[in-house]
């Protein structure tokens, strides 16, 4: 596992999988939305700081008054995080099981 703050070519670097914001995933890759929203929401509900997540993820907590929206004038829209991988991996049953497990885990 490698974490970098730059764009990497996962195919050229011989990685099986990567995670990026959806807008930054190359068009020839398969992209599956993932994020660990539940952990960040829980921390915010406990008063441990601010959380920046898609509005649809926070809708129930905002509606029930568990969280409040702040800095609305500065809000930025983004497409969320996506797991991405080359299409040649899609036919592997093992790889498909990994993607399914990661999607289930990150649904919160």
N, C-alpha and C positions, 0 to 999 in steps of 0.2 A: 504494500500500500504506500502511495506517495501523495502528499498534499502539497499543491503548489498554487501560487497566486499568479498564474499565467496560463495562457492557452497552450495545451499540448496536443499533439497528434497522437491519439491513443493507438492507432494502427501502426504508425511508424515506430512508436516507442514500445510496441508489443504488449500493450495493456489490454486486458479483456473488457474493461468497463470503465466509465468515468461518470462524474456528476458535475453538471453545469446548470446555470440559469437557462430556461427553455429557449430564449431568444438567441442564445449563443451556441446551440447545438447544430452541427453541420447537417444539411438537408439529406445527405445520404446515410445518416445514422438512424437507428430506431431509438425513439425517446419515450420514456415512461416517467410520469410525474411522481416524485417522492419528496418527502420532507419529514422532519421530526417536530411537527407543529405542537404536539401534545406536551412535550417537555418544556418548550418555550412558553406555552400558555399557562402551564402550571406555575412556573417561576413568576410570571407576571401577576397571576392571581394571588400569589403569596407575598406580593409587594416587593419582589426582588429586582424590579427594574421595568423598563419598557420592552415591548415586544413588537417586532415589525413582521407581520404576516399578511397574507392575502385576506381581504375583507370577508370573503365567503367562509373562510376558516374560522374567523372570530365572530361571525354573525350572531350565534346563539349567546355567547358570553357577553356581547355588547347589548343585546336585547334584554337579557336578564340582569343587567347592571353589574355583572361580575368584573367587567373591564370597562374602561371609558376610552374613547378615542381622543387623542391629543395630536397637536401639530398637523391638523387636517390640511392647512394651507400649504404644507410642505410635503404632503403625501406623494409618493412616487408609485407608479404602477409597474409591476413586473410579472412575468409569467410563471414564477415558481421554479423550483429545482427539478431537474429531470435526470434520471439515470439514462445513459446513452451507450450504445454499442453498435458495432458493425452488423449489417443485416446478415452476414454469413454466419453469425453466431445464433440466429433465431431458430435454426433447425435442430439445434442440440437440445435433447430432452433435459439434460442436466442444467444447461444454461437457462432454459425456460423455467425450470423449478426454482433456480436462484432468483430470477427476476420476480416470479410470483411471490416468493417468500419475502423479498425486500419490499415489494408493494404492500403486502399485508402488514408487515412490521411497521412501516412508516405511515400507515393510515391513521394511527393514533387511537 
